[in-house]
Amino acid sequence: MNTDIENLFKDKVIGHPAGLFVIFFTEMWERFSFYGMKILLVLFLTAPFLSDNPGWEWSRENALALIGTYSSLLYLTPIVGGWIADKITGYKWAVIIGCFIMMLGHAAMVFETTWSLYLGLALLVIGTGFFKPNMTSMISEMYKGKESKKDGAYTIYYMGVNAGAFFGMMLCGYLAENIGWSYGFGLAGIFMLGGLIQFWLAKDLFGSIGERPSKVHEVELPQNINEESPKEHDTTGATEKLNPFTSIDMVLIVLSSLGGVLYLFNDPLSKIGNINLLNFKIGSLDGSNVVILTALVLFLYLIITRIGRYSKMVRDKIIAVSIFGIFTVFFFAAFEQSLGSMTLFARDYTARALTGDSAMIFKIIDLILTVAPLAIITWVLYLLFKKTYKKIPYSNIILALTFVFLWYVVFYKINNEFSKDTTEVGASWFGILNSFFIITLAPLFSKWWESKYNPSVAMKYGIGLILLGLGFGILVFGTMGIPQGAKTASVSMIFLILAYLMHTMGELCISPVGLSYLSKLVPGRMIGFMFGIWYLAIAIGQKAAGTMGGMIDKITEQYSLSTFFLIFTLVPIGIGLVSMILNPVLKKLMHGVK
């Protein structure tokens, strides 16, 4: 076994190597800054210019067009970032580079000017490309030969993701809405800096794990679709032929990619800056629609022709993955309304002012929600310090200082809230519900998946999509009394809370499942290529979420707010039922993979 892996497992915290918790806290600060900034973006862009906390007063359509493109790019750049780490930098340095670039992005956002906003978003997209794929790659490398503990390691890592998102949205949102937008953006940058320095000072703990790749590679399974590999056999005993990319394949990849990227940039440019890069028409279709439809047709042709060149078993499995990829697009197009139209609904259509007993109950609940998880994570920090204070003392000191500052911000928030007779729940506060419900419900769903009642992947997708649709159904019911074209209303908070609960349960059925089944269904040498396709499916869903969410004003004016949410109710439920109906077919295509 690799001696660096052996050394890592000598110093354990809660049964796992201390290095895992260095990654845990780095990921936690990155997610803190990322989600803290992201939930503020739609509120800042659409906030009235003439107000106590002035924003830019963009239309909802324009704001969500920009956010949709930004969110989509966040899932495309990791495809490139992962390749650069594999070939050039190694995972460890890719993480450091990503942290540094993202820190600069957060710093730019503080200035609240047009140039700094676009610069900040661009830096965040590039930095995420380096960071996102390589943290999990380091965990995978750390646990070589320890596969039985890998599931537990990813569970701990996932908790770090959600803890960061939870505190980021809560605290960045609180400072931004109560003091000023710059304070929220600035807080995100401070913790990103803390995460960068902490990981930099702890990098030697990992030894050669995640370092630059050497010229001599030891490959367990070829990861590139063009690499030679042992011949694989399908159930008929036929030998599978390798399927290298042809010149036509490469041309199709380039053209479909260019078309997609052109559309992503042209959509917000044409709406916000009145700069149309695709200013032409073919029949009744404008240039933007022509380009994206052409790119989609070329991409589908590429996938179909490549699938046709595989052996029957591999072909069937890739078809199954592709179908689940389509379901994933629909899921994220609806689910990602949480940081778009649902955040706007929280601000403009939800009764958030509390008085008397209801205000005190909320303060107590908010206190428990804030302090209890932070106390648990601080205890984990103490355990890490005990194990590693001699090996990485300076990293631990920086980590401790970030926690001291975090506790200070939490104390400020609690003290400020309890000093008021009335409470207005921030619109950004509702964003924390997804992370809170994931942390509390994930163990229950994990037990379900391990029981004899564990449903097939198609049924999980069906259940998840239906739960997502039912969450929007709750909002349909809650908004039925809002008149056509209304810009504000006072709907009870309970509807939004229940919607987030249903959406989180839907996410737990789908998000952890998709990548798991992809890794089981696809041959090892194709994993990299198919992960790129999977990220592409999520990116399409993210852009669709921004585009569809931006229609909230038009649909509300022509019909009603209930009609807007009804679309997100019926479509996911319909797709969920399709997934359930296709269960026997998909099982057959998966050839016994469970």
ZILIN-V534331 format. One record per run of one state. SS is the DSSP state (helix for helix, strand for strand, loop for the rest). FROM is the first residue (numbers start at 1). TO is the last residue. Records with the same first field share a line. If there is no record, write none. Layout:
SS->FROM-TO / FROM-TO
//
This chain:
loop->1-2 / 9-11 / 14-15 / 47-59 / 75-76 / 90-90 / 110-113 / 143-146 / 179-180 / 207-232 / 234-238 / 240-246 / 273-280 / 283-284 / 308-311 / 340-340 / 349-349 / 351-352 / 355-355 / 389-392 / 419-422 / 425-426 / 451-456 / 479-490 / 492-492 / 522-523 / 550-551 / 559-560 / 582-582 / 591-594
helix->3-8 / 18-46 / 60-74 / 77-89 / 91-109 / 114-142 / 147-178 / 181-206 / 247-272 / 287-307 / 312-339 / 341-348 / 356-388 / 393-418 / 427-450 / 457-478 / 493-521 / 524-549 / 552-558 / 561-581 / 583-590
strand->12-13 / 16-17 / 233-233 / 239-239 / 281-282 / 285-286 / 350-350 / 353-354 / 423-424 / 491-491
//
